[in-house]
Amino acid sequence: MSHPTTLGHTTTVDRSTTLDQGVALDARGIRFEGGPQLVLCASLFYFRLPREQWRARLAQVRASGYTCVDVYLPWNFHETAPGRWSFEGRRDVAAFLDLAQEEGLYVIARPGPYICSEWDGGALPAWLGLDPQLKARQHEPRFLDRVTAWFDQALPLLAERQYPAGGPVIMVQLENELDFFDCEDRTGYLTALRDQAVRHGITVPLIACSGQGDLTGATGDVPGVVPACNFYPDDDSPHIEPEVRRYAELLAERGLPLLITETNRRHRTLRRLLASGASLIAPYLQSSGWNFGYTPSAGNWGRPGNLMSHGYDFGGYVSSTGTERPEYAEAQILARVIDTLGPRLALATPTVPPTPVTTDFPTSSSPSALRLDGGGLLLAVPHLATRTGTGTGMGTEAGTGTAVVNGVPVAVAADSCPLMLVDVPLGPWGHEGTLTLASADLVAAGEGVLVFASEVPVTVVVGDTRVEIPAPAAGTPQRMTAAGLTLVALAPADAVRLRAADRDGTVHLEAPAPTRPASAPVAVRRARRRVDTTVPERAAGRHELPPTLESLGVYRGRGTYRTTTHLTDVDELLLVGAADIVDLSVAGRARPTIADFGATRRLDVREATGSVDVEAVVEIWGHANFDDARLPALRLGALRGLGTLWTVRETTDVSALWEVHGHWAGSPAPLRELGGWSSTRVGLPVTCTREIRSDTAAALHLKGVVEPVRVTVTDGETHTVDTAPEPYAVHSVQTVHAEDPWVLLPAGSHRIAVTLPHHPSGGGLRAELLALDPVTDWTCSAQDDDLLTAFATEAAPGQEVQLPLVLTPGEEAWLDVDLPPSHDGLLLRVDGTQIRVTGWAGGECVGRVWVGDRPDFSGGDADVLWIPPGWSGLTLLVRGAAGPKAPELRVLRLESPDSEGRQ
């Protein structure tokens, strides 16, 4: 009789009966559920999904074979205004954690206080920046007082849901990638966070992740805080393994496992990390989501000033709308390998193959292997070429190459990384002898049967018996026998549906999931334009200089600044510190939208004269989620608003008469143009100084900056250039970048020192001084997101209009759009020029898109809005922006998400 071997890795664990006493970490790995565990973890964020979809998305992760989700808790998502807390509806994180428990998933909770996550301000509340003495992410009393208020809300929810006391939380992360940030007292800061977690009864491991490999920078070497690593390598790099093994060794010396809390999503890379010693592998954003409302951040990474799109998607195995991509099947196969090897793999230690692996394809510079507990090796052999090539070895499969392992040639598909087994005892699977070599993933094993997943021929050596199994096709398993074992090779499409295998090689598969044809896009050419579009605004007083939006109580939303100024004999205005999105009108003429994130900008106003009106509508796209010194508004905690507007009274070239100071310059100091000196001193620092005096506030513009330069401003009395200066009080020291090569100076006399690497082959620097007068007497009004949402969701009379809709720059139109019913929601694609569109549905702001001239965007498709299923109604705010073309909304296209993300 043939006895079936039941397979499967998605069984929900009944943790109420476990005798496990908690989560333990040591150099061999992670232990809980009564034994060692190798954990695959997917990012899944409750705050980026409708609550109605939480359970389905959690179940989807569990069905992928991953056993854990990591989840941030964004502070400013729950403290919506100072002291105003919300944990209801989509903010009910406790309900989300309980659902994870019900779906058989563990949780790594990440309450910050800072999370990054391309989220507004990295989750730090915007109003923290209103206190100039509060220092975010520092061991500083004012900040820690606010963190205490947040932790007092969040940590009890986690403590009540810890493993093993009936909860899913197996680790709690403190902070996030602190090694990217200039924290002055890392030990003190992390100690304070650790002590708060302990005070709230957190008993699971406390971890802190390093973003760029600085373990001390991430943890402060605080006892009780376990260092974890985030790796984002080039997937095609041949050098991933030795880097990861180094960290595995460093942590093993501390008696700790390698926990990879963030990494790329590609399973070819994840297999390389596993073989290099990782006990936790948590690819960031395997399950994508959405940035609803005003929650995206600004200045994410890449070119300074990127905006995050409404879609939050970096190509993980589940798209933002829930579509499973091909990588999802890769996850299921990897999970089956992990389950099949079980504790032997979970207790494995990293090494390098004792016998070199040779290939005829590009592979790792130093492949990794794991010494399995109980004997044998798991060897990762990555094929780093694409599938368009043909290997010179086997030659029979497109994109197939040959690796020689222990003297045996084996087939390896391009763009893959099989986990090969070498010298593995077969006793745990009820068979005498040794599996000398298996060139493909072992996805199931039982008494008398081994099942492999492969798209190329499989080489298996049992003892001294070698068999070659032909490449299986979907629906056509290949079976062979060797030394009393039945060997089965399945195509990957069948392996993910494997339910059981009989000893004679008969396999039982789950029925394939039904598929629905994708719906054709629908063009929406009619809408109802609201008759009364006067949006309420809260008067915010008169101010000498433009205040920040946060000081007006706008943490998300927009504000308007109005004044009248005289521009007689004024050719230019200088705008300093404007952020995020500024629509500026001078004398009734709309300027192109400004999104410079605080960079100083010159505005030509020669066409305006006399007394003119100035109006600026400033919208917050998001606060900086990272700390980028290149632009003022991209510093962590930087506030939003118009900044300061100045009239330029005079411009003077000050490129000449700079004293040159360097270790080779004598006294008196040489006098040269800025940056000019010896061609023999290439790359050495040189300091140029000169006296600058202005009777008004002024701006020093350094033209031609390429590499950053250091500018020191000292205050004092006027001196001639050939007289030794008396002591000056240092006014400021700052680094000037090409993105914002300006230094603001108060009225008076200053000595300016510019220090830069000497570059005689460069184009040289020029300097000009702009004498300034501030534009004053501003009247302000505020429209925060609550006010805008209330207006958008109220019923209002309208008139039917047919698209295209042409607007003037600065003009707004409110449109109500009828939506057809949809089971999976709808993607709304905006087709037009020079417009920004904000959408509301289901009583909530869905998100924003910007069509036309715009900054760079990161994340998902920047041109669509997603209307979740069940979110009734759709209201759009369409705003025209100045640019090379007239603002126009041409058509709205409704697309089904059925085919979205299948790539």
Secondary structure by P-SEA (a helix, b strand, c coil): cccccccccccccccccccccccccccccccccccccbbbbbbbbcccccccaaaaaaaaaaaacccbbbbbbccccccccccccccccccaaaaaaaaaaaabbbbbccccccccccccccccccccccccccccccccaaaaaaaaaaaaacaaaaaacccccccccccccccccccccccccaaaaaaaaaaaaaaaccccbbbbbbccccccccccccccbbbbbbbbcccccccaaaaaaaaaaaaaaacccccccbbbccaaaaaaaaaacccbbbccccbbbbbcccccccccccccbbbbccccccccccccccccccaaaaaaaaaaaaaaaccccccbbbbcccbbbbcccccccbbbbbbccccccbbbbbbcccccbbbccccccccbbbbbcccbbbbbccccccccccccccccccccccccccccccccccccbbbbbcccbbbbbcccbbbbbccccccbbbbbbcccbbbbbbcaaaaaaccccccccbbbbcccccccccccbbbbcbbbccccccccccccccccccccccccccccccbbbbbccccccccbbbbccccccccccccccccccccccccbbbbbccccccbbbbbbbbbccccccccccccccccccccccccbbbbbccccccccccccccccccccccccccccccccccccbbbbbbbbbbccbbbbbbcccccbbbbbbbbbcccccccccccccccbbbbbcccccbbbbcccbbbbbbbccccccccbbbbbbbbbbbbcbbbbbbbcaaaaaaaaacbbbbbbbcccccccccbbbbbbbbbcccccbbbbbbbccbbbbbbbccccccccccccccccccccccccccccccccbbbbbbbbbbccccccccbbbbbbccccccc
